[in-house]
Amino acid sequence: MASIAFKQIYKSYGNISVIKGIDLEIKDGELVVFIGPSGCGKSTMLRLLAGLEEEDSGSMYIGDSLVNSIAPKDRNIAMIFQNYALYPHMTVAENIGFGLKLRGMNKKNRIRAVDETASLLGLEHLLTKQPRQLSGGQRQRVAMGRAIIRNPKVFLMDEPLSNLDAKLRNQMRIEIKKLQRRLKTTTIFVTHDQIEAMTLADRIVVLNDGKVQQVGAPSKLYSSPVNKFVAGFLGSPSINFIHARRTGDNELTLPDGQCVLLPVDQAQILSDLREVEIGIRPEQIDIVKSRQTTMEENTITWSSSVSLIESLGSEKLVYSYHGEHEVAVKTTNSNGAVEGSNIQLSFSMNNAHLFALNDGRCLSPLAGIAQKGSI
């Protein structure tokens, strides 16, 4: 096991800059998830650490060792890919133990190591089978076994669950987390799936355009995003954004002419900004039975027609519009809302974030706290 440190890492392909000066430290035994849109640099960071790509500048450490000039095979890293990359002509046992065979381990010790690893992953009854005889989840466990048996300092997982169906993804996600807790091996897990990120990670690293946007515990990033990108990327459905103009020291006016008084702490941080976006999570919006007074209660309330309702079992997603913007509400009490019906929606500004219109930074007080302690 070992800590990991990236220090001012840059990487370009021709004229395209992919990684733009990333600084990041990962603690020994930590499970960190890299998340972000396609092309943001998630997989590139893994490949740089593994030695499969060469950085343009910067330093990478595994433990106390600078690994930039160390050959990939000598970095003591195990990588698990989206493609299982199993040898089709070998049995499960042969696939798991192949790396040990290449290292020259004697057959007796190799068999014992394979048996122990198979037991850890629940593969004991499959050791004589070949990959074509296995399900997707079983193949992924074999790929994990091939990595685990090496006892590496670091696991690198590049979207390892993306080829599985929804049920298997959920199952394997739980298994990976339990396994990582048991082995206590430092792990970087790359995904574009925010549910995987939120449920797996000790900390999440949100990347965009080759830069780290925010680092922190899943709950902290969700409740205290540092900018509009992080707020919009985490959460399903995504956070709702409503444009507003400042029309008084502590007053905002929405496109429909409605005014709302801000809590004192929110008003103070607006400084000289004249336009902002209000961000409110779907679960923070209520469907109410009658219009409420806004100026006294620091609430926003509006009438809307329901465009779509999705049932999630114990919860419902209710979609309607505020002006041109579709607004999603996640609720256990839809107050009789049906598609095409008119409803009243309401939320308190105490539960909302404010974002600067010009650069997307979050103006809410908690965002500054999260940013200072994020890395």
C-alpha positions as CSV (number, residue, x, y, z in Angstrom):
1,M,0.0,0.0,0.0
2,A,1.1,3.6,-0.7
3,S,0.0,7.2,-1.0
4,I,0.0,8.8,-4.5
5,A,0.9,12.4,-5.4
6,F,0.6,14.3,-8.7
7,K,2.5,17.5,-8.8
8,Q,1.9,20.0,-11.6
9,I,1.2,17.3,-14.2
10,Y,0.8,18.5,-17.8
11,K,0.1,16.4,-20.9
12,S,-0.7,17.3,-24.5
13,Y,-1.3,15.4,-27.7
14,G,0.0,17.6,-30.5
15,N,-1.7,21.0,-30.1
16,I,-4.4,19.6,-27.8
17,S,-3.7,20.1,-24.1
18,V,-5.4,17.3,-22.1
19,I,-4.0,17.7,-18.6
20,K,-3.4,21.2,-17.4
21,G,-1.3,21.4,-14.3
22,I,-3.0,19.0,-11.9
23,D,-1.9,18.8,-8.2
24,L,-3.5,16.0,-6.2
25,E,-2.6,13.9,-3.2
26,I,-4.3,10.5,-2.4
27,K,-3.8,9.0,1.0
28,D,-2.6,5.5,1.7
29,G,-5.5,3.0,1.6
30,E,-8.0,5.5,0.2
31,L,-10.5,4.8,-2.6
32,V,-10.7,7.9,-4.8
33,V,-13.0,8.2,-7.8
34,F,-12.2,10.3,-10.8
35,I,-15.3,11.6,-12.5
36,G,-16.1,14.0,-15.3
37,P,-17.3,14.2,-18.9
38,S,-15.7,12.4,-21.8
39,G,-12.4,13.9,-22.7
40,C,-11.8,15.6,-19.3
41,G,-8.6,13.7,-18.6
42,K,-9.7,10.9,-16.2
43,S,-8.3,7.9,-18.1
44,T,-5.2,9.9,-19.1
45,M,-4.3,10.5,-15.5
46,L,-4.5,6.7,-14.8
47,R,-2.4,5.9,-17.9
48,L,0.2,8.5,-16.8
49,L,0.5,7.0,-13.3
50,A,0.7,3.5,-14.8
51,G,3.5,4.5,-17.2
52,L,1.4,3.8,-20.3
53,E,1.7,7.4,-21.3
54,E,4.5,9.9,-20.7
55,E,3.8,13.2,-19.0
56,D,5.1,16.4,-20.6
57,S,6.1,17.8,-17.2
58,G,5.5,17.4,-13.5
59,S,6.2,14.7,-10.9
60,M,4.3,11.6,-9.8
61,Y,5.0,9.8,-6.6
62,I,3.9,6.4,-5.3
63,G,4.8,6.4,-1.6
64,D,8.1,8.2,-1.4
65,S,9.3,7.0,-4.8
66,L,9.3,9.3,-7.9
67,V,8.0,7.1,-10.6
68,N,8.3,9.2,-13.7
69,S,11.3,7.4,-15.1
70,I,10.4,3.9,-13.7
71,A,9.2,1.3,-16.2
72,P,5.5,0.3,-16.0
73,K,6.3,-3.2,-14.9
74,D,8.3,-1.9,-11.9
75,R,5.7,0.5,-10.5
76,N,3.9,-2.3,-8.6
77,I,0.5,-1.1,-10.0
78,A,-2.4,-3.4,-11.1
79,M,-4.8,-2.0,-13.7
80,I,-8.3,-3.2,-14.3
81,F,-9.8,-2.1,-17.6
82,Q,-13.3,-1.8,-19.1
83,N,-12.3,-4.7,-21.4
84,Y,-11.6,-7.7,-19.2
85,A,-8.7,-8.7,-21.4
86,L,-8.7,-12.4,-20.4
87,Y,-6.8,-15.0,-22.3
88,P,-9.6,-17.0,-24.0
89,H,-7.6,-20.3,-24.3
90,M,-6.7,-20.3,-20.5
91,T,-8.8,-21.5,-17.6
92,V,-9.9,-19.2,-14.8
93,A,-7.0,-20.5,-12.7
94,E,-4.5,-20.0,-15.4
95,N,-5.7,-16.5,-16.1
96,I,-5.5,-15.5,-12.4
97,G,-2.1,-17.0,-11.9
98,F,-0.5,-16.0,-15.3
99,G,1.4,-13.0,-13.9
100,L,2.9,-15.1,-11.1
101,K,4.0,-17.7,-13.7
102,L,5.8,-15.0,-15.7
103,R,7.6,-13.9,-12.5
104,G,8.9,-17.5,-12.1
105,M,6.9,-18.5,-9.0
106,N,7.0,-22.3,-8.5
107,K,3.8,-24.2,-9.3
108,K,3.0,-25.2,-5.7
109,N,3.1,-21.6,-4.4
110,R,1.3,-20.4,-7.5
111,I,-1.6,-22.8,-7.0
112,R,-1.9,-21.8,-3.3
113,A,-2.0,-18.1,-4.3
114,V,-4.6,-18.8,-7.0
115,D,-6.8,-20.7,-4.5
116,E,-6.6,-18.0,-1.9
117,T,-7.5,-15.3,-4.4
118,A,-10.4,-17.3,-5.9
119,S,-11.8,-17.9,-2.4
120,L,-11.7,-14.1,-1.8
121,L,-13.7,-13.5,-4.9
122,G,-16.1,-16.5,-4.8
123,L,-14.5,-18.1,-7.9
124,E,-13.5,-21.5,-6.3
125,H,-16.1,-23.4,-8.4
126,L,-15.1,-21.8,-11.7
127,L,-11.3,-22.4,-11.7
128,T,-11.4,-25.0,-14.4
129,K,-13.7,-23.1,-16.7
130,Q,-12.7,-20.8,-19.6
131,P,-13.8,-17.2,-20.1
132,R,-16.4,-18.0,-22.7
133,Q,-18.2,-20.1,-20.1
134,L,-18.5,-17.2,-17.7
135,S,-21.0,-14.3,-17.2
136,G,-19.9,-10.7,-17.5
137,G,-19.7,-10.4,-13.7
138,Q,-17.7,-13.5,-13.3
139,R,-15.2,-12.4,-16.0
140,Q,-14.8,-9.1,-14.2
141,R,-14.0,-10.9,-10.9
142,V,-11.4,-13.0,-12.8
143,A,-9.8,-9.8,-14.1
144,M,-9.9,-8.4,-10.5
145,G,-8.3,-11.7,-9.2
146,R,-5.5,-11.4,-11.7
147,A,-4.8,-7.9,-10.3
148,I,-5.2,-8.8,-6.6
149,I,-2.9,-11.9,-6.7
150,R,0.0,-9.6,-7.4
151,N,-0.5,-7.8,-4.1
152,P,0.2,-4.4,-5.7
153,K,0.7,-1.1,-4.0
154,V,-2.1,0.6,-6.1
155,F,-5.2,-0.5,-8.0
156,L,-6.2,1.5,-11.0
157,M,-9.7,0.8,-12.3
158,D,-10.7,2.4,-15.6
159,E,-14.5,2.1,-15.9
160,P,-14.4,-1.6,-15.0
161,L,-18.2,-1.9,-14.7
162,S,-19.4,-0.2,-17.9
163,N,-19.9,-3.4,-19.8
164,L,-22.2,-4.9,-17.2
165,D,-26.0,-4.6,-17.0
166,A,-27.6,-2.5,-14.3
167,K,-28.2,-5.2,-11.8
168,L,-24.6,-6.6,-12.2
169,R,-23.2,-3.1,-11.9
170,N,-24.9,-2.6,-8.6
171,Q,-23.7,-6.0,-7.3
172,M,-20.1,-5.5,-8.5
173,R,-20.0,-2.0,-7.1
174,I,-20.8,-3.4,-3.7
175,E,-18.3,-6.2,-4.1
176,I,-15.5,-3.8,-5.1
177,K,-16.1,-1.5,-2.1
178,K,-16.1,-4.5,0.3
179,L,-13.0,-5.9,-1.3
180,Q,-11.1,-2.6,-1.1
181,R,-12.1,-2.1,2.5
182,R,-10.7,-5.6,3.2
183,L,-7.5,-5.3,1.3
184,K,-6.9,-1.6,2.2
185,T,-5.1,-1.1,-1.1
186,T,-4.9,2.5,-2.4
187,T,-7.4,2.6,-5.4
188,I,-8.2,5.1,-8.1
189,F,-11.5,4.3,-9.8
190,V,-12.4,6.1,-13.1
191,T,-16.1,6.4,-14.1
192,H,-18.5,8.8,-15.8
193,D,-21.4,7.3,-13.6
194,Q,-22.1,9.6,-10.7
195,I,-23.9,6.9,-8.8
196,E,-20.8,4.8,-8.8
197,A,-18.8,7.8,-7.7
198,M,-21.1,8.8,-4.9
199,T,-21.4,5.3,-3.5
200,L,-17.9,4.0,-3.9
201,A,-15.6,6.9,-3.1
202,D,-13.9,8.0,0.1
203,R,-13.3,11.2,-1.9
204,I,-14.3,12.3,-5.4
205,V,-12.1,14.2,-7.8
206,V,-14.3,16.1,-10.3
207,L,-12.4,16.8,-13.5
208,N,-13.3,19.1,-16.4
209,D,-11.2,20.3,-19.4
210,G,-8.0,18.8,-17.9
211,K,-8.3,20.5,-14.5
212,V,-9.4,19.5,-11.1
213,Q,-12.7,21.3,-10.3
214,Q,-13.1,20.1,-6.7
215,V,-12.0,17.3,-4.4
216,G,-13.8,16.1,-1.4
217,A,-16.1,13.6,0.3
218,P,-19.2,12.8,-1.8
219,S,-21.6,14.4,0.7
220,K,-19.5,17.6,0.8
221,L,-19.3,17.9,-3.0
222,Y,-23.1,17.4,-3.3
223,S,-24.0,19.9,-0.6
224,S,-21.2,22.5,-1.1
225,P,-20.1,22.6,-4.8
226,V,-17.5,25.2,-5.6
227,N,-18.9,26.1,-9.0
228,K,-21.9,25.5,-11.3
229,F,-20.1,22.7,-13.2
230,V,-19.7,20.5,-10.0
231,A,-23.2,21.4,-8.9
232,G,-24.7,20.3,-12.2
233,F,-22.6,17.2,-12.7
234,L,-23.4,15.6,-9.4
235,G,-27.0,14.7,-8.7
236,S,-29.8,12.8,-10.5
237,P,-31.8,14.6,-11.7
238,S,-29.4,17.4,-12.0
239,I,-29.7,20.6,-9.9
240,N,-32.2,23.2,-11.2
241,F,-30.9,26.6,-12.3
242,I,-33.0,29.7,-12.4
243,H,-31.7,33.1,-13.7
244,A,-32.2,36.1,-11.4
245,R,-31.4,39.8,-11.5
246,R,-30.4,41.8,-8.4
247,T,-32.9,44.6,-7.9
248,G,-32.0,45.6,-4.3
249,D,-29.4,45.1,-1.7
250,N,-30.9,41.8,-0.6
251,E,-33.6,41.4,-3.3
252,L,-33.6,39.2,-6.5
253,T,-36.1,39.4,-9.3
254,L,-36.9,36.3,-11.4
255,P,-37.8,36.4,-15.1
256,D,-41.5,36.1,-14.2
257,G,-41.2,39.3,-12.2
258,Q,-41.4,37.6,-8.8
259,C,-39.1,39.1,-6.1
260,V,-37.5,37.3,-3.3
261,L,-35.6,38.6,-0.2
262,L,-32.3,36.8,0.4
263,P,-31.1,35.6,3.8
264,V,-28.5,38.1,5.2
265,D,-25.5,35.8,4.6
266,Q,-26.4,35.3,1.0
267,A,-27.0,38.9,0.3
268,Q,-23.6,39.9,1.8
269,I,-21.6,37.7,-0.6
270,L,-23.2,39.1,-3.8
271,S,-20.9,42.1,-3.7
272,D,-21.5,44.1,-6.8
273,L,-22.9,41.3,-9.0
274,R,-26.0,42.2,-10.8
275,E,-27.0,38.8,-12.3
276,V,-26.8,35.4,-10.7
277,E,-28.2,31.9,-11.1
278,I,-30.1,30.2,-8.3
279,G,-29.3,26.5,-7.9
280,I,-31.8,24.3,-6.1
281,R,-31.8,20.5,-5.8
282,P,-34.9,18.6,-7.0
283,E,-35.5,17.2,-3.5
284,Q,-35.5,20.7,-2.0
285,I,-38.5,21.8,-4.0
286,D,-42.0,21.2,-2.6
287,I,-45.3,20.8,-4.4
288,V,-47.7,23.0,-2.4
289,K,-51.4,23.4,-2.4
290,S,-51.7,27.2,-2.5
291,R,-49.5,30.1,-3.4
292,Q,-47.3,31.4,-0.6
293,T,-46.0,34.9,0.2
294,T,-42.4,35.2,-0.9
295,M,-41.1,38.5,0.4
296,E,-41.6,37.6,4.1
297,E,-40.7,34.0,3.9
298,N,-37.5,34.0,1.7
299,T,-39.3,31.6,-0.6
300,I,-39.9,31.3,-4.3
301,T,-43.3,30.0,-5.4
302,W,-44.7,29.7,-8.9
303,S,-47.5,28.0,-10.8
304,S,-46.6,25.5,-13.5
305,S,-48.1,22.8,-15.7
306,V,-46.8,19.3,-15.2
307,S,-45.1,18.0,-18.4
308,L,-43.9,14.6,-17.2
309,I,-44.0,12.3,-14.1
310,E,-41.6,9.4,-13.6
311,S,-42.3,6.9,-10.9
312,L,-39.3,5.6,-8.9
313,G,-41.3,3.5,-6.6
314,S,-41.2,5.3,-3.2
315,E,-40.4,8.6,-5.0
316,K,-41.6,10.4,-8.1
317,L,-39.9,12.8,-10.4
318,V,-42.2,15.6,-11.5
319,Y,-41.1,17.8,-14.4
320,S,-42.6,21.2,-15.2
321,Y,-41.4,24.6,-16.4
322,H,-40.3,27.9,-14.9
323,G,-40.3,30.2,-17.9
324,E,-38.1,28.5,-20.5
325,H,-36.4,26.3,-17.9
326,E,-37.5,22.8,-17.1
327,V,-37.6,22.1,-13.4
328,A,-37.3,18.7,-11.8
329,V,-38.8,17.9,-8.5
330,K,-38.0,14.7,-6.5
331,T,-40.8,14.0,-4.0
332,T,-42.6,11.4,-2.0
333,N,-45.7,13.6,-1.9
334,S,-46.8,14.8,-5.3
335,N,-50.0,16.3,-3.8
336,G,-52.2,14.7,-6.6
337,A,-50.1,16.1,-9.5
338,V,-50.8,14.4,-12.8
339,E,-49.4,15.1,-16.3
340,G,-51.0,18.2,-17.7
341,S,-52.3,19.5,-14.3
342,N,-51.3,22.8,-12.8
343,I,-49.3,22.7,-9.6
344,Q,-47.6,25.2,-7.2
345,L,-43.9,24.7,-6.6
346,S,-42.0,26.3,-3.7
347,F,-38.5,26.3,-2.2
348,S,-36.7,28.3,0.5
349,M,-33.6,30.3,-0.5
350,N,-32.0,28.9,2.7
351,N,-31.7,25.6,0.7
352,A,-30.4,27.2,-2.5
353,H,-27.0,28.0,-3.9
354,L,-26.1,31.2,-5.8
355,F,-23.8,31.1,-8.7
356,A,-22.0,34.0,-10.4
357,L,-23.3,34.3,-14.0
358,N,-20.0,35.4,-15.4
359,D,-17.7,32.6,-14.2
360,G,-20.0,30.0,-12.6
361,R,-18.4,30.2,-9.1
362,C,-20.6,29.3,-6.2
363,L,-21.3,32.3,-3.9
364,S,-22.9,30.4,-1.1
365,P,-21.0,30.5,2.2
366,L,-20.5,26.8,2.4
367,A,-18.7,26.6,-0.9
368,G,-15.8,28.6,0.4
369,I,-15.4,26.2,3.2
370,A,-15.4,23.2,0.9
371,Q,-12.9,24.8,-1.5
372,K,-10.4,25.5,1.2
373,G,-10.4,22.0,2.5
374,S,-11.0,20.1,-0.7
375,I,-7.5,18.9,-1.4
